[in-house]
Amino acid sequence: MDTSAKQMDQDRPVLTAPGGSDKVLLHSCCAPCAGDVMNEIARSGIEYSVLFYNPNIHPLREYELRKDENKRHADKLGVEFTDLDYDMDNWFARIQGFENEPERGHRCTLCFDMRFERTAHYAHEHDFGVFSSTLGTSRWKDMEQINGSGVRAAERYSNLSYWTHNWRKKGGANRMVEISKEEHFYQQEYCGCVYSLRDTNAHRRARGDGPVRIGQNYYGDTSEK
């Protein structure tokens, strides 16, 4: 980590989870989005565990790549990492009828709802009073859409809150990239689901590029585009 990055970290405030909770369940979508969030929660002295529940990710090879990278980083930091079922059939059933929605459309809301409802249930079962997610780290995501799903899921349980903190701010978006390069994380080329893969490949064809290359790009590679 260079001097400017260290200074950026020092200038960021210590975080406080909702209700002053010292135990947070962090839903994670991938290692790049999780890296800085994990650092910030730990730096603030908050105990946390990582939950990987992303049945939207397609195909299975891509799912395993993202999960393994996330677990590798959690293991490095000594953080508990839980991988829930890859219940892809349930995800497709939930999304049925909205296959052609655009990115950030209602299909994404349904996807967030499903993932957060399961995360909230896990949090409730394992005595977490707060959960949050790394999904909002990416600038391609709609924070209000994500937070809305998180809050709705938490409201199912009387003693559970969703932490709506914007992880992009205070240098978070830049640190996401810096940490990803430092850790040489796998760099996925599309959001995750089969429909985002479809649309990303269509966009790439339109600009004369080849299709998405699963498992080939890593942050920090000299070939990185």
C-alpha positions in Angstrom: 0.0 0.0 0.0 1.5 3.4 -1.0 1.8 6.5 1.2 -1.2 8.2 -0.4 -3.4 5.1 0.2 -2.3 4.9 3.8 -3.1 8.6 4.3 -6.5 8.0 2.7 -7.2 5.3 5.2 -6.2 7.4 8.1 -8.5 10.2 7.0 -11.5 8.0 7.0 -13.8 8.0 10.0 -14.2 5.0 12.3 -17.6 3.4 11.5 -20.4 2.7 13.8 -23.0 0.0 12.9 -26.7 0.6 13.5 -27.6 0.6 17.2 -23.9 0.4 18.0 -23.8 -3.3 17.2 -20.4 -4.9 17.4 -21.3 -7.9 15.3 -22.2 -7.6 11.7 -23.1 -10.2 9.0 -21.6 -9.0 5.7 -23.3 -10.4 2.5 -20.6 -10.5 -0.1 -21.0 -10.7 -3.9 -17.3 -11.0 -4.8 -13.7 -10.4 -3.5 -13.1 -7.1 -5.4 -16.3 -5.5 -3.9 -15.6 -7.0 -0.5 -11.9 -6.1 0.0 -12.2 -2.5 1.2 -15.5 -3.1 3.0 -13.9 -5.9 5.0 -11.0 -3.6 5.9 -13.2 -0.8 7.0 -15.4 -3.0 9.2 -12.3 -4.5 10.8 -10.5 -1.1 11.2 -13.6 0.1 13.1 -13.3 -2.7 15.6 -16.5 -4.4 14.6 -16.7 -8.2 14.6 -18.1 -9.6 11.4 -18.6 -12.7 9.3 -18.9 -13.0 5.6 -21.9 -14.7 3.9 -21.7 -15.7 0.3 -25.1 -16.3 -1.1 -25.3 -15.5 -4.8 -27.4 -18.1 -6.8 -27.7 -15.5 -9.6 -24.1 -16.1 -10.7 -23.9 -18.0 -14.0 -22.4 -20.3 -15.1 -21.2 -22.5 -12.2 -17.6 -22.0 -13.2 -18.0 -18.3 -12.7 -19.7 -18.8 -9.4 -16.9 -21.0 -8.1 -14.3 -18.5 -9.2 -15.9 -15.6 -7.4 -16.6 -17.7 -4.3 -13.1 -19.1 -4.1 -11.5 -15.7 -4.5 -13.7 -14.3 -1.7 -12.9 -17.2 0.6 -9.2 -16.9 -0.1 -9.3 -13.3 1.1 -11.4 -14.1 4.1 -9.1 -16.9 5.1 -6.1 -14.6 4.8 -7.8 -12.2 7.2 -8.9 -14.9 9.5 -12.6 -14.0 9.0 -15.4 -16.6 9.1 -16.8 -17.3 5.6 -20.0 -19.2 5.0 -21.1 -20.3 1.6 -24.9 -21.0 1.3 -26.6 -23.2 -1.3 -26.3 -22.5 -5.0 -30.1 -22.7 -5.4 -30.1 -21.6 -9.0 -33.5 -23.2 -9.9 -35.1 -21.0 -7.2 -33.4 -17.9 -8.6 -34.7 -18.6 -12.1 -38.2 -19.1 -10.8 -38.0 -15.8 -8.9 -36.8 -14.0 -12.0 -39.3 -15.6 -14.5 -41.1 -13.0 -16.6 -38.4 -10.4 -16.2 -35.6 -11.9 -18.3 -35.5 -8.9 -20.6 -35.4 -6.2 -18.0 -32.4 -3.8 -18.3 -29.6 -3.7 -15.7 -30.9 -1.8 -12.6 -34.4 -2.7 -13.6 -37.0 -4.8 -11.7 -35.1 -8.0 -12.4 -32.3 -6.7 -10.3 -34.7 -5.8 -7.5 -36.0 -9.3 -7.4 -32.5 -10.7 -7.4 -31.5 -8.4 -4.5 -34.7 -9.3 -2.6 -34.0 -13.0 -2.8 -30.4 -12.8 -1.7 -31.1 -10.4 1.1 -34.1 -12.3 2.4 -31.9 -15.4 2.7 -29.2 -13.3 4.3 -31.6 -11.8 6.8 -32.9 -15.2 7.7 -29.3 -16.4 8.3 -28.6 -13.3 10.4 -31.7 -13.9 12.5 -30.8 -17.6 13.0 -27.3 -16.8 14.1 -27.9 -13.8 16.4 -26.7 -11.0 14.2 -28.4 -7.8 14.9 -27.1 -6.1 11.8 -26.3 -7.1 8.2 -25.0 -5.2 5.2 -23.8 -6.0 1.7 -20.8 -5.3 -0.6 -23.2 -5.0 -3.6 -23.2 -1.2 -3.4 -19.5 -0.9 -3.8 -19.7 -1.1 -7.6 -20.5 2.2 -9.3 -22.7 0.2 -11.7 -25.2 -0.5 -9.0 -28.1 1.7 -7.7 -27.6 2.3 -4.0 -31.2 3.1 -3.4 -32.3 -0.1 -5.1 -29.9 -2.1 -3.0 -30.7 -0.4 0.3 -34.4 -0.8 -0.4 -34.1 -4.5 -0.7 -31.9 -4.7 2.4 -34.3 -2.7 4.5 -37.3 -4.7 3.4 -35.5 -8.0 4.2 -34.5 -6.8 7.7 -38.0 -5.7 8.5 -39.1 -9.3 8.5 -37.4 -9.7 11.9 -38.0 -7.4 14.9 -34.4 -7.3 16.1 -32.6 -7.0 12.8 -31.3 -3.9 10.9 -29.8 -3.4 7.5 -26.7 -1.1 7.4 -27.2 1.3 4.5 -23.7 2.7 4.6 -22.4 3.9 1.3 -19.1 2.0 0.9 -18.1 3.9 -2.2 -17.6 7.2 -0.4 -14.5 8.5 1.4 -12.2 6.9 -1.2 -14.0 3.5 -1.1 -14.3 3.2 -4.8 -10.6 3.9 -5.4 -9.6 1.6 -2.6 -11.7 -1.2 -4.1 -9.4 -1.1 -7.2 -6.2 -0.7 -5.2 -6.9 -3.6 -2.9 -8.0 -5.8 -5.9 -4.7 -5.1 -7.6 -2.7 -5.7 -4.4 -4.5 -9.0 -3.9 -4.5 -9.9 -7.6 -8.3 -10.7 -7.4 -10.1 -12.3 -10.3 -11.7 -9.5 -12.4 -15.1 -10.5 -13.6 -16.3 -9.0 -16.8 -20.1 -8.9 -16.2 -22.5 -8.4 -13.3 -23.1 -12.1 -12.7 -26.4 -13.5 -14.0 -27.0 -15.3 -17.3 -29.0 -12.2 -18.6 -26.2 -9.8 -17.7 -23.8 -12.2 -19.5 -26.1 -12.2 -22.5 -26.4 -8.4 -22.6 -22.7 -7.8 -22.0 -21.7 -10.1 -24.8 -24.2 -8.3 -27.1 -22.6 -5.0 -26.2 -19.1 -6.4 -26.8 -20.1 -7.7 -30.2 -21.6 -4.3 -31.1 -18.3 -2.6 -30.5 -16.3 -5.4 -32.2 -14.9 -7.2 -29.2 -14.9 -10.9 -28.4 -17.2 -12.5 -25.8 -16.6 -12.5 -22.1 -13.6 -14.6 -21.1 -14.4 -16.4 -17.9 -11.4 -17.0 -15.6 -8.9 -15.1 -17.6 -8.6 -11.6 -16.2 -7.0 -10.7 -12.9 -6.5 -7.2 -11.4 -2.9 -6.1 -11.8 -2.3 -8.2 -14.9 -0.3 -6.3 -17.6 -2.9 -7.4 -20.1 -5.7 -5.9 -18.0 -8.1 -3.7 -20.1 
